[in-house]
């Protein structure tokens, strides 16, 4: 997972084409490739996730969501749920070493909060390190 605290997730119809364009035109560096449906790009201390259009999670299909790294995803989830966030997915642990939950905010934007719980090499779950390591 990139070390950035807030990570935009942008959906494109063709992930490979978008990655190539963003790297060539804006100077991003591909960090991690996950099949043909997702990639992590780095730029300085920042990061962006490029997702396939089918990963567009925002109601209304804008293809924009945000990912935020937290230190205790379960406590954060309980607080957000109790404070009024609409739960789309309760906390769950994933094979790539992240524990995450997803909610919508008062404006319908989708937020995924993520905690690194295990350091799993991308090759163990189908990912491929491709470049920048930050």
N, C-alpha and C positions, 0 to 999 in steps of 0.2 A: 504494500500500500504506500502511496506517496506520503511524504512527511508533512505536506501541507495540511493545515487545519480545516479549511473549507475548500471543497473540490467540486466545481461545476460538472454536471453530466449533461452532455449535449448529444442529441440523437440526429443521425444522418441516414439517408437511404442506403448509402454505400460507405461502410466504415473504412475500407482500404483506401478508397479514393479520397475521403475526407482527411485521413491521417497523412497521406502523401501531400495533399494541398496545404494543410495546416503547418506541416514541417517545412515545406518548400517556401511558402509565402510568408508565414509569420515567424518562422525560426524555432518552432517547437522541436523537441527530440522525442522520438518514440521510446518509451521506457519498457512497456510490457504489451504483448499481444495475446489476446485470449480468443483463439479460433479466428473466425472472420466476423464476429459480432461485437467485439469490444476491444478497446486499447486504452492504455494510460499514456498521456503525453506530459513531458516536463518542460518547464520554461523557468530558468533561474530557480527560485525557491517555490514556485507555484506549480500547479498541476491541473490538468483537465482530463476528463474521461470522455472518450468518443464511444458512443453506443449505437447499435443498429436501431433503425426507426421503430422496430417492434419493441424495443426497450423503453420507448417514450412513455413515461408513467404519469405525467401531469394530466389531470382531467381536462378535456378539451384538446388534448393531443399536441401541446406546444413542443414537446420533445426536450424540455428543460427540467432538470431536477438538480438538487444540491446534495452533496455528501459532506458530512462534518465528522471529524475524528473527535471522540470523547474518551475519557479515561475509565468510565464505568457505564457501559451501555445500559445495563439493567436498571440502575438507579435513575439514569437520565430518562429512560423510557417511562418509568413509573411517574416521575415528575411531569413529563410532557403530557402523558395520557390524562393524569388527574387534573392538569391545568387546562385541558380542552382540546388537545391535538386529536385529530381523527386518525385512528390506527388503521393502516393498510396492511402492515405485517408486524407481528409481535417479534421480540428479540429471538434470533436464531443464530446458531453457529454454522459456519460454512467451511467447506473443505479447503479453502484458500487461506484459512487462519484468521478470518474476521468474524466477529459477532455483531450483527446489525439488526436495526428495526427501521421501519419506514412509516411515516405519517404525512398527513397534509396539514397545512397551516390555515389560518383564517381566510386567506385569499385563494386557496386551492393549490398552492405550490407544494410539490412533493419534496420531502426531506428524508434522507437516509442517514442515520447516525451509526457510526462504526467504531468498534474497539478492536485493536489487534490483540488476539488471544493466543496465537501460535505463529511461529516463523516457519512457514511451509514453503519449500522451493516451488516456483511456478511449474516446473516440469512434473511435479507430483499431482497436479490437478488440471493439466492441459494448457497451461500458460507458457509463454516463451519470452524470456528477457531479451530485449532487442537493442537497448542502448543505455540512456542515462540511468544512473542508479540512485538519484536523490528522490 
